[in-house]
């Protein structure tokens, strides 16, 4: 969702040759293949097929496999996006080879170092030469960490570019009919963070709250097989009004998100998308690195305990936020990224 608009912005610019590397960190069809098709991203020039593993194993394997690609291709720079292991691993290899590192979605901070994504964000930003920022908090954080103002470009949100580009197409999806929802009111659930899924107490608290909420509104939960196994191990039984479904492609999920009454999630990107769609979002975490979605958007920080989640749900029921679109989330972030990257390399000579 972040790479597609970035690559589109470089179409027709003969100054640059873009080489797409897919690490394979997300490797099954529901998490990778369908997104390439839905977003019309070209076939990667290099597919590293890294697969799963511990954080250390996965990061090390990405570094081992991307280094020969960079040595062969000798790019002037590498653009890394987001906060996953691929982001930090690729940035480290490129920086050690003396290549420019550009981080798209830089500066976001939860200030919670127990989150693997926070470590990835901090490490990547520390060695990046150009920092492309989605919201003002990112610029503030980077300046506080000692980065120079001329390293930072506030460009907007690439995920919002993808949303705006594909929303009309997504609204034509028949996914609600396929799931038997029709015009009924429903909520949408996603859960994937290890702190929520792997901790039995957190999982029980969250599912307990979902059970209560489902008595007000039916919930649909696209669930990864790993989460299913964790639910089983924790002895958590699915409730009749919580419908566990297979993972959805980008367009189907966007449709479901746009039409739902509420989203309950621990995903950073979904906090952003729901704000743009004007859909109430309960974030099942104790913190967020995207404060603009709370300050300006439709997001509520609900925590991971039953009581807090239900209190946030009451807020949504009684006085839902109207919300507003954050500055520069206008579908032109890719264009501004292109301008910032072009200026960066022109100044380097």
N, C-alpha and C positions, 0 to 999 in steps of 0.2 A: 504493500500500500504506500510505502514511502519511496521505493525505487522507481515505480512506474511513472509518476509525474516528473521526477527528476530527469529520467532518461528522455521523456517526451520533450522536455524543455530544451534539450540539446539537439533535437532533430533539425537537420539542415545547417547546423553549425560545423563547417568543415575545419575549423580551427582545432577541434577535438575529435579524437577517436575514442569511443567509449567501449570498454571491455567489461562484460558482466561476469562476475564470479559468484556462483551459488555454492555456499559451503556445505549444504546438506544438513545443517543443524536441525532444521525442520524438514523431514524427509519423506513422510508418507503422503499419499495423494491428497488426502483431505486437508493436510496442513501446508502443502506446497504446490502440487501439480495443478489443482483446481484454481488456485490463486493466480498462477501464471496465465492460465487460460482466461479467467474472468477479467483480469486486468490487462490482458493483451500485451504481456511482457515477452520480449523475444527469448528464444532459447538461449540459456547461458552459454557464454564462450568457454567457460570452464566450470565443471561440476565436481566438487571435491568429495562428495559422498561421505561426509564425516560420520553422520549418524549420532546415536545417543552415547551416553557415558556420564561419569561424574563430571563436575565442573572442571576439575583439573585435567581429566582425560580428554574431554571434548576440546577445551582450550588448547591443550598441547597438540592434539591431532590437527586442529585447524591451522595452527602455526606451522607444523611440519608440512602440511599439504599446500599451503598458499605460498610459502617461500619460493619453491621452484617456479611457480607461475609468475611471481613478481620478478624473479631473476631473469626469466626468459623474456617477458614482455617489456621490462624496464619502463614502467609508467612514470610520468612526471609527478603523479600524485595518486592517492587512493581516497575515495569517498566511502566512509562507513556510516551506517544509519542505526539509530536506536540505542539499545542498551543490553543486547544479548551477548553471549560469549563470543560469537563471531565478530562483533564490533570491536571488542577489546583485543582479541587475538590478532585480527588483521591489522589493526592500528599499530600494535607492538612490532610486528614483523616489518611493516613499511617504514616505521620511524627508525628502526635499527639499520635499515638499508639506505637511509638518507633520503627517503621519498617524502613528499609533502603529505600530511594527513589532514583530511577535512572531515569534520564530524557534523552530520546532519541530525538535529534534535539534541543539541548540546546544552549543557548548563542546568538541566532538570535535576532537582535534588529532593529526596525524601528525608534526608538527614538521618537515615536509619541504615547503619552499616551491616545489619544482619541480613539485608536484602542483597543477594548476588548482583542484581541489576545496578544497585547503587555503587558497588565496587567497580563494575564495568564502566559506568558513566564517569566516575572520578578518574580512573586510570586513563580512559580514552581522552577525556578533555585535557588532562595534564600533558599529554604528548601531541596534541593536535595543533596545527598551524593556523587553521581557519575554523571558526566555531559558528555554525549556522543554528540560530536560536528560534524556537517556536513561540515563546511568550516572554514578557518582560522579566519575570522571575529568573529566567535563565541568564539574561544579561546581568542582573543584579548579583546572582550567585557567582558567576565567572569573574566579575570585577572584584568581588570580595576575596576570591581565591588568588588574585594577583595577575590575572590575564589582562593584556592591554586592550583598550577600547577598539583599536584598529584591527584586532584579531576577530572581533565579534560582529556578526551581521544578524539583525532581527529580520527574519524572512517570512515568518508565518509557519503554517503547519502543512507538511506534505500529505499527511493522511487525510486532511480535509480536502485537499486537491482531488484525491482519488474519490472521496465520497461525493463531491460535487459533480465530478465527471461521470460517475456511474449510477447516481441515484435514480435518474429517470428510467434507466434500463432495469435497475433492481426492483423498481416499483411494479414492473410487469411480471415479476416472478410469480409462479403459481404455488410457491412453497406452503402457504397457509392452507390451500386446498389439499395439497398432498398430505399434510399433517392432520387434516380433518378439523382445522380451526375455524375456517370460514371467516365470518365477521365477529366471532366471539372476542371478548376482551381477554387479554393474557399478559403475562410477564415473561421476561427472558432472563435466563441465568447463565453465567459463565464462571468457572472456577478453575484455576490452574496453578496458582503459586504454591510451592512446596510448603510454606509456612501454614497454609490453609488445608491443603490436601493431605500432607504427610503427618500432620499433627492430629491425632485422633480426637483430642478434646476440642480443638478448634473446629474440626469437621462436624462433630456432634452438635456444637453450639450453632454453627451456621445452618446445618440441615434442620435443626430444631426450629430455628426462626423461619426458615423457608416453609416448613410444614404449617406454621401458623398463618403466614402470609398467603399460602395457597388456598386457605379457606375463604379468602377475600377475592383472589384472582388466580386462575390456573397458571401454572408456571411450566415453561418449556426450557429444557436444559440440554443443549448440544454438548455431549460429554465425550471426552477422550477416553480410550480404553484404560489408560493408566489410572484416571480418576475413578472409573468404575471399579477397578480392582481395590482401590483404597477404601471405597465405600463398603465393599464386601468385607474387607479385613477389619474395618472398624465396627462391623455389625450394624451399620446404618441401613435401614430399610427405606426404599423409595416409597413415598406416599402416593395415594391414588391421583391426587391433583397436581403432582409434580411429574411431568412427562419427560422421561429421559430419551433423547433422540440422538441419532448419529451426528458427528461433526458436519457443519454446513459450509458450502463454498462461500466466497466473498459476497456475491450478489444475493444469494438466498439469505445470508445472515444480515446483510444490510437492510433487506426488505423486512425481515422479522423485527429488527431493531427500530426501524422507522415507524412501524405500525403498533408497537407494543405499548402497554400502559406504564411499565416500569422496567428498568434493567437493573439486575443485581449482579455485580461483577467484582473481580479483583484485578482486572486488566486496565493498564494505563490508557491504551488507545481507545478503548470503549468509553472511558470517561470523556474523552475528547469528542468522539463521534456523537454520543448521546447529547452533549451540549449543543452541537451544531443542529442536530435533529429536533431539539427542544423536548427531549424525552427525559423524565426524571430518572436519575441514576443513583442507586445506593452502592457505594464503594465499600466492599467487604474487606477493609484494611484499617489500620490505626493511623495511617499517614498517606499522603499522596505527594508525588513529585510534580503534579500538575495543578497547582493551587488556583490557577485562573478558572478552572472548571467549577470550583466552589464559589469563588469570589464573584464571578461573572456569569457562570453557566448554570446548569441544572443538576449539579452533582451534590450529593450529601455524603459526608464521611461517616459511615455507619459502624465501623469497627468489626470485630470478629466474634463478639459475644451476643448471645440471643437477645438479651435485654436492650442493648444498644441498637441492634439491627431493627428490632420491633419499634423502638422509639423513633428511629429515622423513618420507618414506614408510616407511622402515625403522622409525622410531619408532611410526608408526601400526600397522604389522604386528606389532611385537614387544610393545608395551605401550600400547595406545590409552588415551587419557584417558577417565575415566568422565564427567567434566563435571557441572556443576550449573547450575540456572537462575539468572541474576543477579537481584538484588533488584529488585522492582517490574516484572519482565517477566512479568506475570500476566494480561495481556489487559485491563487496566483503565486503560491510559495515556490513552485518549481521555477517560474520565471525569475523570481528574485534570487533563488539559489544559483541559477545560471549566471545572472549578472554578477553576483558576489564572487563566484569561482572564476569567471572570466577576468574580473578586475584583479583578483589575487594573483593569477598567473601572469597577467600583463605587467604587474608591478615587480614580479620576481625576475622578469626578463628571460 
